Amino acid sequence: MNVLSLIGRDKELFSDDISTHEQELSNIVSTSTFLVIGGAGSIGQSVTKEIFKRNPKKLHVVDISENNMVELVRDIRSSFGYIDGDFQTFALDIGSIEYDAFIEADGQYNYVLNLSALKHVRSEKDPFTLMRMIDVNIFNTDKTLQQSIQKGTKKYFCVSTDKAANPVNMMGASKRIMEMFLMRRSKKIVISTARFANVAFSDGSLLHGFNQRIQKRQPIVAPNDIKRYFVTPQESGELCLMSCIFGENRDIFFPKLSEALHLITFADIAVKYLENLGFKPYLCESEDEARALTATLPDQGEWPCLFTASDTTGEKDFEEFFMENETLDMEQFNNLGIIKNDPLYDESKLNRFAEAINQMKADKRWTKDQIVELFFEMIPDFGHKETGKYLDGKM
């Protein structure tokens, strides 16, 4: 299935920039050592493959998911084969003692790329998963940053999200706060990051869910009022690698908006997806109707669909990559924009945030309201609105 056509494009976004800088990119990668954290997720796998195919001297990949790691290795062996350099994978939780021992045993990398994240808006529905989101997105990032500084790493790359620009959900806000922690460490190590669009058909995404629904003969459900920018998995890997290799300290890379990159609704993609499989969408009025019709409609060349307006907490009507007060460099690359940052952060705010979270953990007791209030202290114009409805409450 052609992912580009499904998201309304006929050309890869960054092909010109990659082609122009390929020689320099390959030279740097082939003479460097890399650690990819969270390397078995969708974006992590794409980044790992972009590094691997340019023959690095050392490429170590860490991820908590043993199964995804196995698939990553199978995919790489089947697509690219082998390299002369040291390629190894480690099924580790970066918040663990085992990971700390792993770093102590070696830890010598020119580049550390952190792709680990809790990325779902639905993860903010309860206070316990929300706390894990804070741990993964903020504190584990800060921990691996400090380890990189101690080990003399040349460059640290960390993936952010477009949802960090004027955030309306806790996931986006956690990444915005993460960026504040990055600014503090940027005085001791060169850091770059990236904000980008939804990665089409990435694990856990709505589009990935389309595949599951077809396999399980279940209805296709999508919001008809939420528009998003989409990049392919390969483009996500290219964007991260370009930022890692070419980004200056505190640079945030993002895809330039152009005729090639435009907003599209999930419902529109669902229609294209079904047509690509040879089905006509049949619009249903309710979940019950959609579930019932899966028994008969597919055999007639139609697929039951439920397209509705979004009313869940944390959904943003549109996507944006930067904020009004941010300084942009739109000249260096054809299809990559760069947000230029000074090391602006409030030391006392960062310390208060960390102390408050640590106290909640020590007490083993906290509420979502307490965490939301803490986020508002960090981001006064945080646009969070609680509707009381979450994605887990829908089909």
N, C-alpha and C positions, 0 to 999 in steps of 0.2 A: 504494500500500500504506500503510495507516494505522500509522505507527510507534508511536503511543501504545497502540493495542490490542495490538500485538505484545509490548510490555514490560509489559502488564497494567494499563494505566491508561486512564481516559476523560477526564482533565482535565489541562491544562498546569500545571506546578508553580508558576510564578511569575506567573501572569496577574493575580492580585489585587494583588501588590506592584507590578507594572508599571503596572497601571491607576491605582493610588493615586498613584504618583509620575510619571506620564507627562508632565504639564505641565512640571514642574521638569526632568525628564530632557530633554525636547525643547528647552526654553529654553537649557539649558546646552550641549547638543550643537550647536544651530544657531548659537551664538555662539563656538564653539571650534574649534581646529585639532588634528588627530590624525595620529599615525604608528602604523600597525599593522605590527608585525614578525612574520613568519611568517603573513601574512594570507591565504595561499592554501591552507593546510591546512584540515581540516574545521572545527575550532573557529575558526580565523582567519577563514575565509569567513563563518561565522555572525556573528562579532563585527563584521566589516566591514559586513555587510548591516544589522545593528542600528544602526550609526552612520550609514551612508549614507541610510537611509530617514528619518532625522531632520534631514537637510539641514545638514551641517557646513559651516563656512567653508572648511576645507581637510581633505582626507583623502588621505594618501599611504600606499600599501601596498607593503611589501617582502616578497619571498619568493624562495627559491632555485629554486623550481620554475616554470619558464617556462610549461609546459603547464597547470598548475593555475591560474596567474595568468590565462591566456587564458580559461579556463572561468569563473573568478570574474567577469571583466568581462562576458562573455556573459550570465551568470546575472543580474547586477545590471541590465544594460541591458534584458534581457527581462522582469524582474520589476518594477523601479522606474523605469527610464528614466534621467533625468538630474537633476543638481542645479546650482544657480547657482555653488556653491563649486568649489574646485580639487580635482578628483579625478584622481589619477595612480597608476599602478602601476610598480614597478621590480623587475626580475628580478636580484636581488643576493644574494650570500652575506654575511651580516652580520659574518662573521669576516674579510672581505676588505678590501684597500686601497681598492677601488672604493666599498665602503659607507662607509668613513671619509671619502672625498672627497665623497660624496653628503651626508653629515651636515655637513661643513665648508661646503659650498656653500649650505646653508640651515639645516636643523636646528632651525628655529623652530616648536615644537609645544607646545600647552598640555598635551596628554596623549600619552604614549607607551605603547602596549600591546604587550607582548612575548608572542606565542603560539608562538614557535619552540621545538621540543623534539624530542629523540629519546625516544619514548614507549613503545617496545616492550620488554617483558621479554626477548624473544629477542635484543635488541641487546647483551646482556651476555655472550653465549656465547664471544666471543673478545676478546683484549686490545686489538685495534686499533679495533674498533667501540666498545668500551667507552670507550676514550680519547676518541673523537669525541663520545660521549654526555656525558662530563665537560666537553669544550670547549663544546658547544652548550648544555647545561643549566645550567652553572655559570659558566664564564669569559666566554662571549659575553654572558650576562646581565649580569655585572658590568661588562663593557666598555660595553655600551649604557647601563647605568645611569650610569656616569661621564660619558659623552657627554651624557646628558640633564641632568646636574648642571651641566656646563660651559655648556650652551646655555640654561640657565634654565627648563627644563621645569617646569611646575606640578605634574604628577603622573605617576608611573610605575606601571603595572600589569603584573604578571607572573603567568602561569598556573602553578600548582603542580599537585599531584595528591593524591587521597585516599591514594595509596600512600606519601606522605611521612609519614603518621601511623603510627608504629611500623613502619617499613619492614622488609620481608623480602627485597627484591630491590635490585639495584644501581640500577635506574632510580628507584625510590622514594627510595632513600638519596641519589642525586644531587640530587633535588629538595629533600630535607630539608637537605642541605648548601647548596644554592642559597638556601634561606630564611635560613640563617645569614649568608650574604654580603649578602642584602637588609637584614638587621637593621643591619649595619654602615653601609651607605649611607643608611639611613633617618634618620640624623642630619643629612643635607644635602639630602634631597628626600623629599617625601611619597610613600610606597609603599603599595600595597594588592595583594592577590593573592586567589586562589580555589583551593580544593580541591573537586573534584567527581567525580561518578560517571563510569562509562564512557559515552561519547557513542554512542548507538545508530547503527549503520551508518556510522560515521566511516571515512575512508580507512584501510585496513590492519587494521581491526578484524575480529574473527571474524564478526560479523554482516554486515559488508560482504562478507566472503568467501563468505557464503551466496549472495549475488547472483551472484558469479563462478562458484560451483560449479553453480548452476542453468543459467546461460548455457552453460557448458562441459560440461554433462551429466556431472557428477562427484558422488561421494558427499558427503553432509553429515556433518561430523565435529564433535563438541563434547564438552567435559567434562560429566559429570553430577553432579559433586560440588563444583563451584566456583560460588558465589553472588555476584552483583554487583548494585549499584544502577545504573540506567540513566537518562540524561536524553536528550532529543531534541536534535538539532543547534541548533534555535532556542533551546531552554532554555540550552544552553551559552553561546550568544552573549549572552543576557539576563543570565545570572549574571555573566559577565565585565564587561559594561558597567555593571551595578549596582555591582559592587565598585569599578570604575574611577572612577565618578562620585561615589558616595556613601561609599566607604570612607575611614575616617580612617587616619592614619599607622600602618602595620604591621598593619592589619586583614586577616584572612583570612576570606573569605566561603565558605559551604558550604550545600548544600541541607539544610533541616531534614528529619529523618526523620518520616514521617507515614503514614497509611493509603495515601496516594497514592504514596509512594515506598517500595518494599519490595524486599527481596532476591529475585532470581529466577535460576534456573540457566540456563546457555547451552543446555542440552538442552531445557528447557521452552520457551525462545524458539524453538528450532529446530522443535519440534513445531507451535507456533502459526504459524510462518512457512510451513511446508509446507502446513498446512491452509488457510491464506489463499490459497495458490496452487492449491488443489484436490487436493493429494496426501496420502496417508496415509504416515506414516513406517514403514519396514520396518527393524527392528533387526537388524543384522548382528553376527557374532561376531569378524570380523577385517577388516583392510584389504583383503586379497585378495578376500574374499567381496563386500565393498562395491563394489570396483572392477568386479568381474565382473558384478554385477547391474545396473549402470547401463545395460547394453546392452538389457535387457528390461523391468525393473520400471516405469520411468516411463511406458511405453506402456500399462501396466495400472493407472495411477493411483496407484502407490506409488513411494516414493523411498528408496533404500538409505541408511541412517544408521548411524554408529558412535558410540555414546555410551559413554565410558570414564572411569575415575577418572584424575585428574591426578597425574602423578609427575615433572613437570619442575621444574627449578630456578627459584625465584623466585615461584612461584604462592602466593597467599594464599587461605586457605579462605573468608575473608569480607572485607568492606570496612568501613573506619571513616574518619570525617572529622576527628576530633580525638583528642587524647590526654588522659589523666586529669589531668595537671598544667596543662592549658591553661585559661585564663579565657574564659568564653563570655558573649555577649550574645544572648539568645534572644527579646528583646522588641521590638527596633527594627522588624523586618519579620515578616510573617506566615509566610513559607515560606523565609526566608533566615536562617541563623544566622551569627554573627560570632565569630571567635576574636580576642581582644584581646591584644596583645603589648607587652611592654616591650622596649627594644633590648638584649636579652641575647645576647651572643656572646663568644667568647674570641679576642681579636685575635691572640695568639701561635699558636693552633691554625689560624686561617685563613691566616696567613702561612706556617706550616710546610707546610700542605696545598698552597698555591700553589707554594712553592719545590720541593717534592718532585715535583709533576707537571711543572713546568718543567724540572727536571733529567732526568726520564725522557724528555721530548721532545728535549732537547738531546743525550742519549745515543742517541736513536733505538732504544731497547731497554728493554722493560719486560715484566712478566708480569702475568697477571690476579691472581695471589696477592699481588703487591706492592700492587696497587690496592685489593684487598679489605682488606688489612692497614691501608692508609691510611684507608679508610672506617671501619674499626672504631675507629681513633684519634679520628675526628671524632664518631662515634656509638657510644659504648661498649656500648649495649644493642641494637645492630643485630642483627636476627634472621635474618641471611643464612645459608642452608643450601645447600650444594652437593650436588646429587644426581647430577651427571654426565650428566643427560639434559636436552635442550633442545627447544623447540617445533619447530625446524627439522628435528629427527629424526623428526617424526611427520607424518602425512598432513594 
